[in-house]
Amino acid sequence: MKLILRWLLLAAALVLITQWDTGIHVKSFGAAMWAALVMGLINAFVRPLLILLTLPVTVLTLGLFLFVINALTFQMASGLLEGFQVNSFWDALLGSVLYSLWGLIIDAALERLFPSPRWPDPGQ
């Protein structure tokens, strides 16, 4: 239930981001749902590989290169989907930052609504 609600809220956040950033276009809410799903899969499987491959640059820039990786994964998702389009790298950078911020807000809200079960303390 929590995963489906998070997916729907991230899709809604993506639609909201298109209102702020004119370089990002989503045809419909269904396209936003597909985009949120594809971005989740890219962040789960491709992003860790990109981080590992660019580790020296990331360390050299004190982690700022992670913004570039986020923008690239955001733009990669738009390249894979028909109804989701990002015009430029800078639009992808702004969109990925806004999408990440909305993801943090959504995760915090869902954690308050559906708290994770706590393991019992073995010392008691």
C-alpha positions as CSV (number, residue, x, y, z in Angstrom):
1,M,0.0,0.0,0.0
2,K,2.8,2.4,1.0
3,L,4.7,1.7,-2.2
4,I,1.7,2.3,-4.5
5,L,0.8,5.5,-2.6
6,R,4.5,6.7,-2.9
7,W,4.4,5.9,-6.7
8,L,1.2,7.9,-7.2
9,L,2.5,10.9,-5.1
10,L,5.8,10.9,-7.1
11,A,3.8,10.9,-10.3
12,A,1.7,13.9,-9.0
13,A,5.0,15.6,-8.0
14,L,6.3,15.2,-11.5
15,V,3.2,16.8,-13.0
16,L,3.6,19.6,-10.5
17,I,7.2,20.1,-11.5
18,T,6.2,20.5,-15.1
19,Q,4.2,23.6,-14.0
20,W,7.4,25.2,-12.6
21,D,9.9,24.1,-15.1
22,T,8.8,24.8,-18.7
23,G,11.5,22.6,-20.2
24,I,9.9,19.4,-18.8
25,H,6.7,18.1,-20.5
26,V,4.4,15.3,-19.4
27,K,1.5,14.4,-21.7
28,S,-0.8,12.9,-19.0
29,F,-0.9,11.6,-15.5
30,G,-0.5,8.1,-16.9
31,A,2.7,9.2,-18.6
32,A,3.8,10.7,-15.3
33,M,3.1,7.3,-13.6
34,W,5.3,5.5,-16.2
35,A,8.0,8.2,-15.8
36,A,8.0,7.8,-12.0
37,L,8.2,4.0,-12.4
38,V,11.1,4.2,-14.9
39,M,13.0,6.7,-12.8
40,G,12.6,4.5,-9.8
41,L,14.0,1.5,-11.8
42,I,16.9,3.6,-13.2
43,N,17.7,4.9,-9.7
44,A,17.7,1.4,-8.4
45,F,19.8,-0.3,-11.0
46,V,21.7,2.2,-13.3
47,R,22.4,5.0,-10.8
48,P,24.6,2.9,-8.4
49,L,26.7,1.8,-11.4
50,L,27.1,5.4,-12.6
51,I,28.1,6.5,-9.1
52,L,30.7,3.7,-8.9
53,L,32.1,4.5,-12.4
54,T,32.4,8.2,-11.6
55,L,33.6,7.9,-8.0
56,P,37.0,9.7,-8.6
57,V,35.2,12.7,-10.1
58,T,32.6,12.7,-7.4
59,V,35.3,12.7,-4.7
60,L,37.2,15.4,-6.5
61,T,34.1,17.6,-6.7
62,L,33.2,16.8,-3.0
63,G,29.9,15.1,-4.1
64,L,28.7,17.9,-6.4
65,F,29.0,15.5,-9.4
66,L,26.0,13.6,-8.0
67,F,23.8,16.4,-9.2
68,V,25.0,15.7,-12.7
69,I,24.3,12.0,-12.3
70,N,20.8,12.7,-11.1
71,A,20.2,15.0,-14.1
72,L,21.5,12.3,-16.4
73,T,19.2,9.7,-15.0
74,F,16.3,12.1,-15.2
75,Q,17.1,12.8,-18.9
76,M,17.7,9.1,-19.5
77,A,14.1,8.4,-18.3
78,S,12.8,11.0,-20.7
79,G,14.7,9.3,-23.5
80,L,13.0,6.0,-22.8
81,L,9.5,7.3,-22.7
82,E,7.2,8.8,-25.2
83,G,5.0,11.0,-23.0
84,F,7.8,12.4,-20.9
85,Q,10.2,15.0,-22.4
86,V,13.1,17.0,-21.0
87,N,14.4,19.8,-23.3
88,S,17.9,20.3,-22.1
89,F,20.5,19.3,-19.5
90,W,19.7,22.3,-17.4
91,D,16.0,21.5,-17.3
92,A,17.0,18.0,-16.3
93,L,19.2,19.3,-13.5
94,L,16.5,21.6,-12.1
95,G,13.8,18.9,-12.6
96,S,15.9,16.2,-10.8
97,V,16.6,18.6,-7.9
98,L,12.9,19.4,-7.5
99,Y,11.9,15.8,-8.0
100,S,14.4,14.7,-5.3
101,L,13.1,17.4,-2.9
102,W,9.5,16.2,-3.4
103,G,10.7,12.6,-2.9
104,L,12.1,13.6,0.5
105,I,8.9,15.4,1.5
106,I,6.8,12.4,0.3
107,D,9.0,9.9,2.1
108,A,8.8,11.9,5.4
109,A,5.0,12.2,5.2
110,L,4.6,8.5,4.4
111,E,6.8,7.5,7.3
112,R,4.7,9.6,9.6
113,L,1.5,8.0,8.2
114,F,2.8,4.4,8.0
115,P,5.6,4.1,10.6
116,S,8.0,1.2,10.0
117,P,7.8,-1.6,12.6
118,R,10.5,-1.3,15.3
119,W,12.6,-4.3,16.3
120,P,12.6,-5.1,20.0
121,D,15.6,-4.0,21.9
122,P,17.7,-7.1,22.8
123,G,19.0,-5.4,26.0
124,Q,15.6,-5.3,27.7
